[in-house]
């Protein structure tokens, strides 16, 4: 199976292009990334994860976080290792790079958030469209999408941070 036709990547496309749920984009791709044999920060999926995270930050007004994260995504897409040539098909990475550069220009000039569509092949978009009915999508501009991280149970994350602090003393 081509890596872009994996159900988790199809979910990513739907969340990204349909309701701009960048938090869910991050969640599903992180799950997919962790399944990879060559699981590393150099893996192409990390570029998409960073891109979604950066857009999530930007829309919420975290300009420093958005700029830092989108710049990291840009580097990942520009420097994609040759061993990941399968990831050079089906998504127009040159257009993704152009979009990220445009977003960063807007951020630097103080312009507001602007979304974009992930440029995928017709076949990949058809597969994502076929997958879409399996998902429950929240309205695109709803607070539930924009501030999603604030609506989840974070007790496990906070506990891990406390344990880490205790260990570093």
ABEGO torsion letter per residue (X at the ends): XBAAABAAAAAAAAAAAAAGBAAAAAAAAAAAAAABAABBAABAAAAAAAAAAAAAAAAAGBAAAAAAAAAAAAAAAAABBAAAAAAABGBBAAAAAAAAAAAAAAAAAGBBBBBBBBBBBAAAAAAAAAAAAABBBBBAABAAAAAAAAABBAAAAAAAAAAAAAAAX
